[in-house]
Amino acid sequence: MSRIASILTVSLVALALAGCSSPGGDNCIPSGAASSAVKVDGEFGAVPTITFDKGLTVTTTERSVAISGTGAAVANGDTVTINYSLYNGTTGLEIEKSEYTETSSIPYPIDTAATSFVGLAKAISCTTVGTRIVAVIPNAEGFGAQAEQAGIGVEDTLVFVIDVTSIAAKPLAEATGTPVEPLAGFPEVVFTDGNPTVTIPAGDVPSEYAIETLIQGDGAVVADGATVIVNYEGVNWNTGEVFDSSFDRGEPATFSTSGVIQGFRDALVGQKVGSRVVVIIPSDLGYGDTGSGDQIKGGDTLVFVVDILGVQ
């Protein structure tokens, strides 16, 4: 993932959309002189040709529609995927653009109660899948304090050209599918009121990676590098203690499969949404000889129970 996409992905986990959730509503951000001055050529889904005179200035976000889509309307709570081209409207220089492929789109969770990166949120509200948007955004409604990480000045203006490519399926509330008989040698997992209890069996601590499926889902397959939505509980086999649990926090976790320990990644990639898996992770696929924090020492073997609820 590129530097800008990484900043966007982190920022867009908490967004504020100042606009409407249906296309063409009264609260949609209007076009203005700056957004209308950005000329965009090319088909939706392909790398656009973008021209404008440097020195664009705005005090609030302006939005123009270059191509009107006819797909589903974007609503609050949706996660959309976007491809984008980003320019510095002050200097006229290109900052970054997507590869404009199916796998290059980044997820964009829409949350009208959040507060980060409000300019881009304003621009994408009131739209439909298949729409190409031009957004001219003051940095105060853009990267803000992270401007230097994005390679722009804090007073610079941003020019985004955004293709809204899809709306992701909403995540499941829990694993759902076909129950599978547990395998011998794995911890016993019992769910009570939606929360797991993991009982470590007696005997030697395992030193080999192993995985079992307790529920076989029938949803989308998790690809390598995908952003997943999961509920999980992690137990240290050596101590029997829970060291982390999104089940306990009452909220699923969202992350890229490329951003977790190898054993956890291996447990997710190739699985189907809806599945519940139990994975045994030896230290060489976990936290190695150094461990992690006070609850995982070097060489410890870990067990995770994971409900795979969605992919983005």
N, C-alpha and C positions, 0 to 999 in steps of 0.2 A: 504494500500500500504506500502511495506517495506521501510526502510531507503534508501537502495541503489536504489531501483526502483524510489523512490521519487526524488533522486538526478538526476538519468538518465532522468526521464520525464521532469524535469525542464531544464536540460542541453540540451536535444535533441530537444527542441523547436527551437533552433538555431544551426544548424549543418553546418559543412563544409565537403563536400565529395571530397577528392582529388583522383579522379578515374574516371571511365567511367560509363555510364548509361546502357550499354548493356553487357551481360555476355561474358566473354572471350576476352574483348577488350585489346588493347595494354597497356592501362594505369592502368590495374588492379594491386593492390598491390601484389607483388610476395611472395611466401613462402620463408622461411629462416631456418637456423639451429634451431632457438628457436621454431618456430611454428611447424616444422616437428618433434620436440622432444616431442610434446604433443600427447599422444595416447588416442584415444576416441573410446569407444565401446558402442553399443546400437543402437536401431532404432531411426530414426527421430521422434520427438514428445514425446519420452519417456526420463526419466531422464538418462543422459549418465554416464558411468563410465570413469573417467578421471585420467590419470596417467602421471606424469612427475617428473623429478628431480628438487628439489628447486635450486634456484640460477640462474634462467633464466635472461639474460640481453639482451636488445636491445636498439638501439639508435633511431630507427624509427619502425613503426608498421610493423609486418610480418603477413601474412594471408595464411592459408592452408584450403583446402576444405576437410572435413571429409566425407560428403555425398553430392552428386550432385543432386540438385532438377531439376525437369522437368516442373515446373510451370511457371507462367508469369514472364517476366523480370522486374526487378526493375528499375524505371526511376526517374530522378530528379523531385521533386514535389510530388512524391508518399508519402503516409504514410504506412509504413509496420508495422506488429506486430511481436514481437520476444519473444521467451523464451530463457533463458540464464543460464549458470553456470559461476560464477566468482570466480577466485582464485588469491591469491597473488603469483605471479611467483617467487618472491624473497624468501619468507618464505615457500612456498609450501602449505600454509593453505587455506582452503576454506573460502571465504568471504560470499557468498550467492548464492542461486540458485532459479529459478522459481519453481512453483509447476507442471509445464508442463501439464496444462489443458487448455481448450479453453478460459476460463475466466482469466487465469493467465498471458496471453501475454500482453506486454506493447506496446503502440503505439510509433512509431519511425518516426517522420517527416523528410523527406530527402530534404535538401536545400543546394545546392552547393554554395550559396553565403554567408552562415553563417560561423561562426568561432569556435564554441564550440564543444569539445569532438571529435576532428578530427580523432583520431585513430580508434574509433569504426566506424565512418563514412567511413573511408578508407576501412575497412574490409568488410562492407556490400555492398559497391558499387560493380558493376560488378557481380551481383548474380541473382538468380531466387528463386521464392517461392519453398519451399521444400528442400532448401539447408541448411546443417549444416556446420558452419564455425568455425575454430580455429583462434583466433586472439591473438597475443602477443604484448602488447602495453606498451611503456614507459609512466610513469605517466604524463610526460610533454604533451603527446597527449591523456591523459585520464582525470582523475578528476582534475588534476592541483592543484589549490589553495584549492579545496574542498576535498583534499585527507584525511585530518584528520576526516572529517565528515563520510567518507567511511571506516575509520578504517585502513588506510594504511599509509606508510611513503611516503614523497614527492619524494623520489628517487626509490621507489619500482616499480616493473614491474607487469602489469596486464595480466592475462590469461582469456580470454573470450571464451566460447564455445556457439555459437549462432545458434538457429533454426529460420529461417525466415519462419513464418507460413502463412502470408497472405499479400495482398495489399488491403488497405481499399478503398472503393468507394470514389471518389472525392466528396467534398461537393457541394451542390447546390449553385447557385448564389442568389436565393431568394426562399421563400416559394412557393410551386407549388402543386396543387391538386384540390380538389373540394371546391368551395366557400360554406360557411355555413352562414345562416341568423344570424345576431347579436342578442344577448339576451337583453331583457329589463333590465335597471338598470346598464349596463356596460358603461364605457366611450366610446365615439365615436372615432374611429380610421380611419384616412384618410391618404393614402399614396400619396405623390407627388414626382415624380422623384426618387422613391425608398426609401424615408425617411418618417417616420410616423409623424403625428400630432395627439396628444391625447387630447381630450376635456373632462374634468371632468364634470359630470352632477351636477345640483343643488341638494341640499338636504343634509341629514345627512351623515357623513362619515361612511362608512360601517365598521363593526367590525368582520365580518365573512369571512372566505376564500371562494373564488368563482373563477371559471374558465370558459371561453368560447372559442370555436374554431371558427376562422374566415375562415381558409383554412384547410381542412382535407387532409393531405398528405397520400401517399401510400408506403412510404419507410420502412426501418428497424425500429423496435420498440426500443425505448430508454430503456435500462435496468438500474436498480439501480446500481450505481457505475461506469457507462459507462462514457467515455470521449466524450463530445458533442461539436459540432461546431454550434454556434448560432449567429444571430444578435438580439439585444434587445434594448429596450429603457425603462428606469425606470422613473416613475413620482411619486412624492409625492402627494397623494390624498389631504392631508390637505392644501397644498400650491398651487397645480397645476403646480409646477415647475419640469422640467426635471433635475434629479440629475446624470444620467449616460446614455450614449447611444453609443453603438458600431456602430449604423447606422451613427451617426455624425462623428465618427472617420474614417469611410470608410473601416473598416476591421472587419470581424467576430471575435468573442472571442472563445477560446477553453479552456475547463476546465472540471473537473470531477463533476458529479452530487453530489458527497459526499463532495465537497468543497465549496458549496454555502448555503445560508440561506434555512431553511426548506421549506418555501413556494415556493421558486424558484425551489428547487429540486422536490417538489410534482407536479409542473406544467410541468416538463419535463419527469419524469419517466412514462412509459406506452404510451407516445405519439409516433407518427410515423414521421420519417424524411419527410420533405416537409410541415409539419403543421405550421400554424400561430395561436398562442394562445394569449389570454389576461387573465392575472391572477391578482386577487385582493388579497393582502397579508396583513392581520392584523398584528399588532406589535408582537403578541406572536409567529408568524411564521416568523417574520422578524428580526428587530433589537431591539425588546423588549423595556424595560423602559429606556435604556441608549442611544438609537439612534446610529447614525453613522455620524461623521463629522458635518459640519455646516448646511447641507441641510436636514438631517433626525433627527428629535428630538424624544425623547422617547415617545412611544405610537402612532407614526404616522403610517398610513396605506399607503401601496405602491401599485402601478399598474405597471405591466410590459407587454409590447408587445414583443413577442418572435417569431422569425422565426427559426425553427429547421432545420438546413442545412445539418447535417451529424453526424455520430457517428464513433468512432474509437475503 
